[in-house]
């Protein structure tokens, strides 16, 4: 999921922000849009994808 989002963000011709920020925004939008109806397994997959994106872009995670 993270690699696919990274690819989409980097190939996008609409450049309002960095590809990293765009990919993270896509995940956050999906998570917020589903709200409480999002199953725990999907929430976990989104959180994992966010961590993978941070690794792919060489960003440090804010979690301890």
mmCIF file of the N, C-alpha and C atoms, coordinates in Angstrom:
data_MODEL
# 
_entry.id   MODEL 
# 
loop_
_atom_site.group_PDB 
_atom_site.id 
_atom_site.type_symbol 
_atom_site.label_atom_id 
_atom_site.label_alt_id 
_atom_site.label_comp_id 
_atom_site.label_asym_id 
_atom_site.label_entity_id 
_atom_site.label_seq_id 
_atom_site.pdbx_PDB_ins_code 
_atom_site.Cartn_x 
_atom_site.Cartn_y 
_atom_site.Cartn_z 
_atom_site.occupancy 
_atom_site.B_iso_or_equiv 
_atom_site.pdbx_formal_charge 
_atom_site.auth_seq_id 
_atom_site.auth_comp_id 
_atom_site.auth_asym_id 
_atom_site.auth_atom_id 
_atom_site.pdbx_PDB_model_num 
ATOM 1   N N  . UNK A 1 1  ? 0.833   -1.177 0.000   1.00 0.00 ? 1  UNK A N  1 
ATOM 2   C CA . UNK A 1 1  ? 0.000   0.000  0.000   1.00 0.00 ? 1  UNK A CA 1 
ATOM 3   C C  . UNK A 1 1  ? 0.887   1.254  0.000   1.00 0.00 ? 1  UNK A C  1 
ATOM 4   N N  . UNK A 1 2  ? 1.927   1.253  0.836   1.00 0.00 ? 2  UNK A N  1 
ATOM 5   C CA . UNK A 1 2  ? 2.789   2.433  0.947   1.00 0.00 ? 2  UNK A CA 1 
ATOM 6   C C  . UNK A 1 2  ? 3.541   2.689  -0.355  1.00 0.00 ? 2  UNK A C  1 
ATOM 7   N N  . UNK A 1 3  ? 4.063   1.622  -0.964  1.00 0.00 ? 3  UNK A N  1 
ATOM 8   C CA . UNK A 1 3  ? 4.796   1.795  -2.224  1.00 0.00 ? 3  UNK A CA 1 
ATOM 9   C C  . UNK A 1 3  ? 3.890   2.301  -3.325  1.00 0.00 ? 3  UNK A C  1 
ATOM 10  N N  . UNK A 1 4  ? 2.659   1.841  -3.349  1.00 0.00 ? 4  UNK A N  1 
ATOM 11  C CA . UNK A 1 4  ? 1.699   2.288  -4.349  1.00 0.00 ? 4  UNK A CA 1 
ATOM 12  C C  . UNK A 1 4  ? 1.376   3.770  -4.173  1.00 0.00 ? 4  UNK A C  1 
ATOM 13  N N  . UNK A 1 5  ? 1.161   4.195  -2.942  1.00 0.00 ? 5  UNK A N  1 
ATOM 14  C CA . UNK A 1 5  ? 0.887   5.605  -2.666  1.00 0.00 ? 5  UNK A CA 1 
ATOM 15  C C  . UNK A 1 5  ? 2.091   6.483  -3.001  1.00 0.00 ? 5  UNK A C  1 
ATOM 16  N N  . UNK A 1 6  ? 3.275   5.983  -2.693  1.00 0.00 ? 6  UNK A N  1 
ATOM 17  C CA . UNK A 1 6  ? 4.496   6.728  -3.005  1.00 0.00 ? 6  UNK A CA 1 
ATOM 18  C C  . UNK A 1 6  ? 4.599   6.929  -4.513  1.00 0.00 ? 6  UNK A C  1 
ATOM 19  N N  . UNK A 1 7  ? 4.350   5.877  -5.246  1.00 0.00 ? 7  UNK A N  1 
ATOM 20  C CA . UNK A 1 7  ? 4.406   5.942  -6.709  1.00 0.00 ? 7  UNK A CA 1 
ATOM 21  C C  . UNK A 1 7  ? 3.376   6.946  -7.239  1.00 0.00 ? 7  UNK A C  1 
ATOM 22  N N  . UNK A 1 8  ? 2.157   6.875  -6.738  1.00 0.00 ? 8  UNK A N  1 
ATOM 23  C CA . UNK A 1 8  ? 1.102   7.786  -7.181  1.00 0.00 ? 8  UNK A CA 1 
ATOM 24  C C  . UNK A 1 8  ? 1.442   9.235  -6.866  1.00 0.00 ? 8  UNK A C  1 
ATOM 25  N N  . UNK A 1 9  ? 1.943   9.479  -5.673  1.00 0.00 ? 9  UNK A N  1 
ATOM 26  C CA . UNK A 1 9  ? 2.278   10.838 -5.262  1.00 0.00 ? 9  UNK A CA 1 
ATOM 27  C C  . UNK A 1 9  ? 3.427   11.406 -6.093  1.00 0.00 ? 9  UNK A C  1 
ATOM 28  N N  . UNK A 1 10 ? 4.386   10.566 -6.429  1.00 0.00 ? 10 UNK A N  1 
ATOM 29  C CA . UNK A 1 10 ? 5.532   11.039 -7.201  1.00 0.00 ? 10 UNK A CA 1 
ATOM 30  C C  . UNK A 1 10 ? 5.195   11.262 -8.664  1.00 0.00 ? 10 UNK A C  1 
ATOM 31  N N  . UNK A 1 11 ? 4.246   10.531 -9.195  1.00 0.00 ? 11 UNK A N  1 
ATOM 32  C CA . UNK A 1 11 ? 3.876   10.672 -10.597 1.00 0.00 ? 11 UNK A CA 1 
ATOM 33  C C  . UNK A 1 11 ? 2.812   11.741 -10.831 1.00 0.00 ? 11 UNK A C  1 
ATOM 34  N N  . UNK A 1 12 ? 2.214   12.221 -9.762  1.00 0.00 ? 12 UNK A N  1 
ATOM 35  C CA . UNK A 1 12 ? 1.163   13.222 -9.875  1.00 0.00 ? 12 UNK A CA 1 
ATOM 36  C C  . UNK A 1 12 ? 1.707   14.516 -10.484 1.00 0.00 ? 12 UNK A C  1 
ATOM 37  N N  . UNK A 1 13 ? 0.905   15.115 -11.352 1.00 0.00 ? 13 UNK A N  1 
ATOM 38  C CA . UNK A 1 13 ? 1.307   16.383 -11.958 1.00 0.00 ? 13 UNK A CA 1 
ATOM 39  C C  . UNK A 1 13 ? 0.850   17.568 -11.115 1.00 0.00 ? 13 UNK A C  1 
ATOM 40  N N  . UNK A 1 14 ? -0.012  17.331 -10.146 1.00 0.00 ? 14 UNK A N  1 
ATOM 41  C CA . UNK A 1 14 ? -0.476  18.391 -9.246  1.00 0.00 ? 14 UNK A CA 1 
ATOM 42  C C  . UNK A 1 14 ? 0.480   18.448 -8.063  1.00 0.00 ? 14 UNK A C  1 
ATOM 43  N N  . UNK A 1 15 ? 1.300   19.466 -8.033  1.00 0.00 ? 15 UNK A N  1 
ATOM 44  C CA . UNK A 1 15 ? 2.346   19.566 -7.011  1.00 0.00 ? 15 UNK A CA 1 
ATOM 45  C C  . UNK A 1 15 ? 2.096   20.727 -6.070  1.00 0.00 ? 15 UNK A C  1 
ATOM 46  N N  . UNK A 1 16 ? 1.209   20.543 -5.128  1.00 0.00 ? 16 UNK A N  1 
ATOM 47  C CA . UNK A 1 16 ? 0.981   21.580 -4.128  1.00 0.00 ? 16 UNK A CA 1 
ATOM 48  C C  . UNK A 1 16 ? 1.883   21.363 -2.924  1.00 0.00 ? 16 UNK A C  1 
ATOM 49  N N  . UNK A 1 17 ? 2.309   20.145 -2.709  1.00 0.00 ? 17 UNK A N  1 
ATOM 50  C CA . UNK A 1 17 ? 3.197   19.823 -1.596  1.00 0.00 ? 17 UNK A CA 1 
ATOM 51  C C  . UNK A 1 17 ? 4.136   18.699 -2.016  1.00 0.00 ? 17 UNK A C  1 
ATOM 52  N N  . UNK A 1 18 ? 4.983   18.280 -1.102  1.00 0.00 ? 18 UNK A N  1 
ATOM 53  C CA . UNK A 1 18 ? 5.938   17.208 -1.402  1.00 0.00 ? 18 UNK A CA 1 
ATOM 54  C C  . UNK A 1 18 ? 5.188   15.884 -1.620  1.00 0.00 ? 18 UNK A C  1 
ATOM 55  N N  . UNK A 1 19 ? 5.791   14.962 -2.359  1.00 0.00 ? 19 UNK A N  1 
ATOM 56  C CA . UNK A 1 19 ? 5.148   13.648 -2.549  1.00 0.00 ? 19 UNK A CA 1 
ATOM 57  C C  . UNK A 1 19 ? 4.889   12.924 -1.227  1.00 0.00 ? 19 UNK A C  1 
ATOM 58  N N  . UNK A 1 20 ? 5.817   13.071 -0.281  1.00 0.00 ? 20 UNK A N  1 
ATOM 59  C CA . UNK A 1 20 ? 5.623   12.438 1.030   1.00 0.00 ? 20 UNK A CA 1 
ATOM 60  C C  . UNK A 1 20 ? 4.352   12.958 1.692   1.00 0.00 ? 20 UNK A C  1 
ATOM 61  N N  . UNK A 1 21 ? 4.218   14.260 1.708   1.00 0.00 ? 21 UNK A N  1 
ATOM 62  C CA . UNK A 1 21 ? 3.054   14.881 2.348   1.00 0.00 ? 21 UNK A CA 1 
ATOM 63  C C  . UNK A 1 21 ? 1.760   14.496 1.622   1.00 0.00 ? 21 UNK A C  1 
ATOM 64  N N  . UNK A 1 22 ? 1.809   14.439 0.303   1.00 0.00 ? 22 UNK A N  1 
ATOM 65  C CA . UNK A 1 22 ? 0.625   14.059 -0.468  1.00 0.00 ? 22 UNK A CA 1 
ATOM 66  C C  . UNK A 1 22 ? 0.203   12.622 -0.150  1.00 0.00 ? 22 UNK A C  1 
ATOM 67  N N  . UNK A 1 23 ? 1.181   11.708 -0.071  1.00 0.00 ? 23 UNK A N  1 
ATOM 68  C CA . UNK A 1 23 ? 0.869   10.310 0.219   1.00 0.00 ? 23 UNK A CA 1 
ATOM 69  C C  . UNK A 1 23 ? 0.298   10.159 1.625   1.00 0.00 ? 23 UNK A C  1 
ATOM 70  N N  . UNK A 1 24 ? 0.882   10.872 2.591   1.00 0.00 ? 24 UNK A N  1 
ATOM 71  C CA . UNK A 1 24 ? 0.370   10.806 3.963   1.00 0.00 ? 24 UNK A CA 1 
ATOM 72  C C  . UNK A 1 24 ? -1.038  11.385 4.032   1.00 0.00 ? 24 UNK A C  1 
ATOM 73  N N  . UNK A 1 25 ? -1.281  12.444 3.271   1.00 0.00 ? 25 UNK A N  1 
ATOM 74  C CA . UNK A 1 25 ? -2.610  13.055 3.249   1.00 0.00 ? 25 UNK A CA 1 
ATOM 75  C C  . UNK A 1 25 ? -3.653  12.099 2.690   1.00 0.00 ? 25 UNK A C  1 
ATOM 76  N N  . UNK A 1 26 ? -3.273  11.315 1.680   1.00 0.00 ? 26 UNK A N  1 
ATOM 77  C CA . UNK A 1 26 ? -4.202  10.337 1.113   1.00 0.00 ? 26 UNK A CA 1 
ATOM 78  C C  . UNK A 1 26 ? -4.618  9.322  2.174   1.00 0.00 ? 26 UNK A C  1 
ATOM 79  N N  . UNK A 1 27 ? -3.638  8.832  2.932   1.00 0.00 ? 27 UNK A N  1 
ATOM 80  C CA . UNK A 1 27 ? -3.948  7.858  3.979   1.00 0.00 ? 27 UNK A CA 1 
ATOM 81  C C  . UNK A 1 27 ? -4.810  8.472  5.075   1.00 0.00 ? 27 UNK A C  1 
ATOM 82  N N  . UNK A 1 28 ? -4.470  9.659  5.492   1.00 0.00 ? 28 UNK A N  1 
ATOM 83  C CA . UNK A 1 28 ? -5.221  10.334 6.547   1.00 0.00 ? 28 UNK A CA 1 
ATOM 84  C C  . UNK A 1 28 ? -6.645  10.623 6.088   1.00 0.00 ? 28 UNK A C  1 
ATOM 85  N N  . UNK A 1 29 ? -6.789  11.053 4.841   1.00 0.00 ? 29 UNK A N  1 
ATOM 86  C CA . UNK A 1 29 ? -8.120  11.320 4.300   1.00 0.00 ? 29 UNK A CA 1 
ATOM 87  C C  . UNK A 1 29 ? -8.969  10.050 4.335   1.00 0.00 ? 29 UNK A C  1 
ATOM 88  N N  . UNK A 1 30 ? -8.416  8.941  3.884   1.00 0.00 ? 30 UNK A N  1 
ATOM 89  C CA . UNK A 1 30 ? -9.147  7.675  3.876   1.00 0.00 ? 30 UNK A CA 1 
ATOM 90  C C  . UNK A 1 30 ? -9.549  7.282  5.299   1.00 0.00 ? 30 UNK A C  1 
ATOM 91  N N  . UNK A 1 31 ? -8.606  7.414  6.229   1.00 0.00 ? 31 UNK A N  1 
ATOM 92  C CA . UNK A 1 31 ? -8.864  7.046  7.615   1.00 0.00 ? 31 UNK A CA 1 
ATOM 93  C C  . UNK A 1 31 ? -9.964  7.921  8.228   1.00 0.00 ? 31 UNK A C  1 
ATOM 94  N N  . UNK A 1 32 ? -9.885  9.221  7.994   1.00 0.00 ? 32 UNK A N  1 
ATOM 95  C CA . UNK A 1 32 ? -10.881 10.140 8.550   1.00 0.00 ? 32 UNK A CA 1 
ATOM 96  C C  . UNK A 1 32 ? -12.236 10.003 7.876   1.00 0.00 ? 32 UNK A C  1 
ATOM 97  N N  . UNK A 1 33 ? -12.246 9.735  6.588   1.00 0.00 ? 33 UNK A N  1 
ATOM 98  C CA . UNK A 1 33 ? -13.490 9.608  5.840   1.00 0.00 ? 33 UNK A CA 1 
ATOM 99  C C  . UNK A 1 33 ? -14.311 8.427  6.339   1.00 0.00 ? 33 UNK A C  1 
ATOM 100 N N  . UNK A 1 34 ? -13.639 7.334  6.659   1.00 0.00 ? 34 UNK A N  1 
ATOM 101 C CA . UNK A 1 34 ? -14.333 6.137  7.139   1.00 0.00 ? 34 UNK A CA 1 
ATOM 102 C C  . UNK A 1 34 ? -14.810 6.317  8.586   1.00 0.00 ? 34 UNK A C  1 
ATOM 103 N N  . UNK A 1 35 ? -14.086 7.102  9.348   1.00 0.00 ? 35 UNK A N  1 
ATOM 104 C CA . UNK A 1 35 ? -14.482 7.380  10.726  1.00 0.00 ? 35 UNK A CA 1 
ATOM 105 C C  . UNK A 1 35 ? -14.571 6.143  11.585  1.00 0.00 ? 35 UNK A C  1 
ATOM 106 N N  . UNK A 1 36 ? -15.606 6.085  12.372  1.00 0.00 ? 36 UNK A N  1 
ATOM 107 C CA . UNK A 1 36 ? -15.788 4.961  13.305  1.00 0.00 ? 36 UNK A CA 1 
ATOM 108 C C  . UNK A 1 36 ? -16.112 3.658  12.589  1.00 0.00 ? 36 UNK A C  1 
ATOM 109 N N  . UNK A 1 37 ? -16.551 3.741  11.352  1.00 0.00 ? 37 UNK A N  1 
ATOM 110 C CA . UNK A 1 37 ? -16.937 2.540  10.610  1.00 0.00 ? 37 UNK A CA 1 
ATOM 111 C C  . UNK A 1 37 ? -15.733 1.760  10.082  1.00 0.00 ? 37 UNK A C  1 
ATOM 112 N N  . UNK A 1 38 ? -14.544 2.320  10.217  1.00 0.00 ? 38 UNK A N  1 
ATOM 113 C CA . UNK A 1 38 ? -13.342 1.654  9.724   1.00 0.00 ? 38 UNK A CA 1 
ATOM 114 C C  . UNK A 1 38 ? -12.980 0.502  10.663  1.00 0.00 ? 38 UNK A C  1 
ATOM 115 N N  . UNK A 1 39 ? -12.936 -0.712 10.145  1.00 0.00 ? 39 UNK A N  1 
ATOM 116 C CA . UNK A 1 39 ? -12.597 -1.864 10.992  1.00 0.00 ? 39 UNK A CA 1 
ATOM 117 C C  . UNK A 1 39 ? -11.174 -1.742 11.549  1.00 0.00 ? 39 UNK A C  1 
ATOM 118 N N  . UNK A 1 40 ? -10.948 -2.347 12.684  1.00 0.00 ? 40 UNK A N  1 
ATOM 119 C CA . UNK A 1 40 ? -9.645  -2.283 13.355  1.00 0.00 ? 40 UNK A CA 1 
ATOM 120 C C  . UNK A 1 40 ? -8.528  -2.797 12.455  1.00 0.00 ? 40 UNK A C  1 
ATOM 121 N N  . UNK A 1 41 ? -8.809  -3.808 11.666  1.00 0.00 ? 41 UNK A N  1 
ATOM 122 C CA . UNK A 1 41 ? -7.783  -4.377 10.786  1.00 0.00 ? 41 UNK A CA 1 
ATOM 123 C C  . UNK A 1 41 ? -7.345  -3.361 9.722   1.00 0.00 ? 41 UNK A C  1 
ATOM 124 N N  . UNK A 1 42 ? -8.289  -2.547 9.240   1.00 0.00 ? 42 UNK A N  1 
ATOM 125 C CA . UNK A 1 42 ? -7.949  -1.511 8.248   1.00 0.00 ? 42 UNK A CA 1 
ATOM 126 C C  . UNK A 1 42 ? -7.180  -0.362 8.902   1.00 0.00 ? 42 UNK A C  1 
ATOM 127 N N  . UNK A 1 43 ? -7.563  -0.009 10.140  1.00 0.00 ? 43 UNK A N  1 
ATOM 128 C CA . UNK A 1 43 ? -6.828  1.025  10.871  1.00 0.00 ? 43 UNK A CA 1 
ATOM 129 C C  . UNK A 1 43 ? -5.375  0.606  11.054  1.00 0.00 ? 43 UNK A C  1 
ATOM 130 N N  . UNK A 1 44 ? -5.196  -0.657 11.393  1.00 0.00 ? 44 UNK A N  1 
ATOM 131 C CA . UNK A 1 44 ? -3.855  -1.194 11.594  1.00 0.00 ? 44 UNK A CA 1 
ATOM 132 C C  . UNK A 1 44 ? -3.073  -1.159 10.280  1.00 0.00 ? 44 UNK A C  1 
ATOM 133 N N  . UNK A 1 45 ? -3.725  -1.497 9.171   1.00 0.00 ? 45 UNK A N  1 
ATOM 134 C CA . UNK A 1 45 ? -3.061  -1.475 7.866   1.00 0.00 ? 45 UNK A CA 1 
ATOM 135 C C  . UNK A 1 45 ? -2.655  -0.049 7.483   1.00 0.00 ? 45 UNK A C  1 
ATOM 136 N N  . UNK A 1 46 ? -3.498  0.918  7.802   1.00 0.00 ? 46 UNK A N  1 
ATOM 137 C CA . UNK A 1 46 ? -3.188  2.321  7.500   1.00 0.00 ? 46 UNK A CA 1 
ATOM 138 C C  . UNK A 1 46 ? -2.008  2.788  8.336   1.00 0.00 ? 46 UNK A C  1 
ATOM 139 N N  . UNK A 1 47 ? -2.010  2.453  9.609   1.00 0.00 ? 47 UNK A N  1 
ATOM 140 C CA . UNK A 1 47 ? -0.892  2.849  10.475  1.00 0.00 ? 47 UNK A CA 1 
ATOM 141 C C  . UNK A 1 47 ? 0.418   2.226  9.995   1.00 0.00 ? 47 UNK A C  1 
ATOM 142 N N  . UNK A 1 48 ? 0.349   0.966  9.565   1.00 0.00 ? 48 UNK A N  1 
ATOM 143 C CA . UNK A 1 48 ? 1.546   0.288  9.052   1.00 0.00 ? 48 UNK A CA 1 
ATOM 144 C C  . UNK A 1 48 ? 2.016   0.964  7.760   1.00 0.00 ? 48 UNK A C  1 
ATOM 145 N N  . UNK A 1 49 ? 1.082   1.323  6.900   1.00 0.00 ? 49 UNK A N  1 
ATOM 146 C CA . UNK A 1 49 ? 1.429   1.996  5.647   1.00 0.00 ? 49 UNK A CA 1 
ATOM 147 C C  . UNK A 1 49 ? 2.084   3.350  5.918   1.00 0.00 ? 49 UNK A C  1 
ATOM 148 N N  . UNK A 1 50 ? 1.603   4.061  6.936   1.00 0.00 ? 50 UNK A N  1 
ATOM 149 C CA . UNK A 1 50 ? 2.205   5.345  7.297   1.00 0.00 ? 50 UNK A CA 1 
ATOM 150 C C  . UNK A 1 50 ? 3.647   5.146  7.756   1.00 0.00 ? 50 UNK A C  1 
ATOM 151 N N  . UNK A 1 51 ? 3.881   4.131  8.554   1.00 0.00 ? 51 UNK A N  1 
ATOM 152 C CA . UNK A 1 51 ? 5.252   3.840  9.004   1.00 0.00 ? 51 UNK A CA 1 
ATOM 153 C C  . UNK A 1 51 ? 6.146   3.471  7.821   1.00 0.00 ? 51 UNK A C  1 
ATOM 154 N N  . UNK A 1 52 ? 5.623   2.663  6.905   1.00 0.00 ? 52 UNK A N  1 
ATOM 155 C CA . UNK A 1 52 ? 6.394   2.283  5.716   1.00 0.00 ? 52 UNK A CA 1 
ATOM 156 C C  . UNK A 1 52 ? 6.722   3.501  4.864   1.00 0.00 ? 52 UNK A C  1 
ATOM 157 N N  . UNK A 1 53 ? 5.766   4.416  4.717   1.00 0.00 ? 53 UNK A N  1 
ATOM 158 C CA . UNK A 1 53 ? 6.016   5.645  3.963   1.00 0.00 ? 53 UNK A CA 1 
ATOM 159 C C  . UNK A 1 53 ? 7.139   6.452  4.602   1.00 0.00 ? 53 UNK A C  1 
ATOM 160 N N  . UNK A 1 54 ? 7.109   6.560  5.925   1.00 0.00 ? 54 UNK A N  1 
ATOM 161 C CA . UNK A 1 54 ? 8.175   7.288  6.617   1.00 0.00 ? 54 UNK A CA 1 
ATOM 162 C C  . UNK A 1 54 ? 9.528   6.655  6.330   1.00 0.00 ? 54 UNK A C  1 
ATOM 163 N N  . UNK A 1 55 ? 9.575   5.332  6.314   1.00 0.00 ? 55 UNK A N  1 
ATOM 164 C CA . UNK A 1 55 ? 10.830  4.632  6.025   1.00 0.00 ? 55 UNK A CA 1 
ATOM 165 C C  . UNK A 1 55 ? 11.253  4.842  4.577   1.00 0.00 ? 55 UNK A C  1 
ATOM 166 N N  . UNK A 1 56 ? 10.310  4.745  3.649   1.00 0.00 ? 56 UNK A N  1 
ATOM 167 C CA . UNK A 1 56 ? 10.625  4.912  2.231   1.00 0.00 ? 56 UNK A CA 1 
ATOM 168 C C  . UNK A 1 56 ? 11.173  6.301  1.921   1.00 0.00 ? 56 UNK A C  1 
ATOM 169 N N  . UNK A 1 57 ? 10.697  7.304  2.642   1.00 0.00 ? 57 UNK A N  1 
ATOM 170 C CA . UNK A 1 57 ? 11.141  8.665  2.431   1.00 0.00 ? 57 UNK A CA 1 
ATOM 171 C C  . UNK A 1 57 ? 12.255  9.083  3.390   1.00 0.00 ? 57 UNK A C  1 
ATOM 172 N N  . UNK A 1 58 ? 12.705  8.164  4.216   1.00 0.00 ? 58 UNK A N  1 
ATOM 173 C CA . UNK A 1 58 ? 13.794  8.451  5.148   1.00 0.00 ? 58 UNK A CA 1 
ATOM 174 C C  . UNK A 1 58 ? 13.410  9.427  6.237   1.00 0.00 ? 58 UNK A C  1 
ATOM 175 N N  . UNK A 1 59 ? 12.148  9.431  6.603   1.00 0.00 ? 59 UNK A N  1 
ATOM 176 C CA . UNK A 1 59 ? 11.668  10.306 7.679   1.00 0.00 ? 59 UNK A CA 1 
ATOM 177 C C  . UNK A 1 59 ? 11.712  9.540  8.988   1.00 0.00 ? 59 UNK A C  1 
ATOM 178 N N  . UNK A 1 60 ? 11.966  10.232 10.059  1.00 0.00 ? 60 UNK A N  1 
ATOM 179 C CA . UNK A 1 60 ? 12.010  9.623  11.377  1.00 0.00 ? 60 UNK A CA 1 
ATOM 180 C C  . UNK A 1 60 ? 10.612  9.579  11.955  1.00 0.00 ? 60 UNK A C  1 
ATOM 181 N N  . UNK A 1 61 ? 10.251  8.459  12.515  1.00 0.00 ? 61 UNK A N  1 
ATOM 182 C CA . UNK A 1 61 ? 8.942   8.321  13.140  1.00 0.00 ? 61 UNK A CA 1 
ATOM 183 C C  . UNK A 1 61 ? 8.908   9.121  14.433  1.00 0.00 ? 61 UNK A C  1 
ATOM 184 N N  . UNK A 1 62 ? 7.759   9.696  14.752  1.00 0.00 ? 62 UNK A N  1 
ATOM 185 C CA . UNK A 1 62 ? 7.586   10.485 15.969  1.00 0.00 ? 62 UNK A CA 1 
ATOM 186 C C  . UNK A 1 62 ? 7.244   9.600  17.156  1.00 0.00 ? 62 UNK A C  1 
ATOM 187 N N  . UNK A 1 63 ? 7.099   8.337  16.920  1.00 0.00 ? 63 UNK A N  1 
ATOM 188 C CA . UNK A 1 63 ? 6.729   7.423  18.016  1.00 0.00 ? 63 UNK A CA 1 
ATOM 189 C C  . UNK A 1 63 ? 7.979   6.880  18.691  1.00 0.00 ? 63 UNK A C  1 
ATOM 190 N N  . UNK A 1 64 ? 7.843   6.592  19.969  1.00 0.00 ? 64 UNK A N  1 
ATOM 191 C CA . UNK A 1 64 ? 8.983   6.076  20.737  1.00 0.00 ? 64 UNK A CA 1 
ATOM 192 C C  . UNK A 1 64 ? 9.078   4.582  20.636  1.00 0.00 ? 64 UNK A C  1 
# 
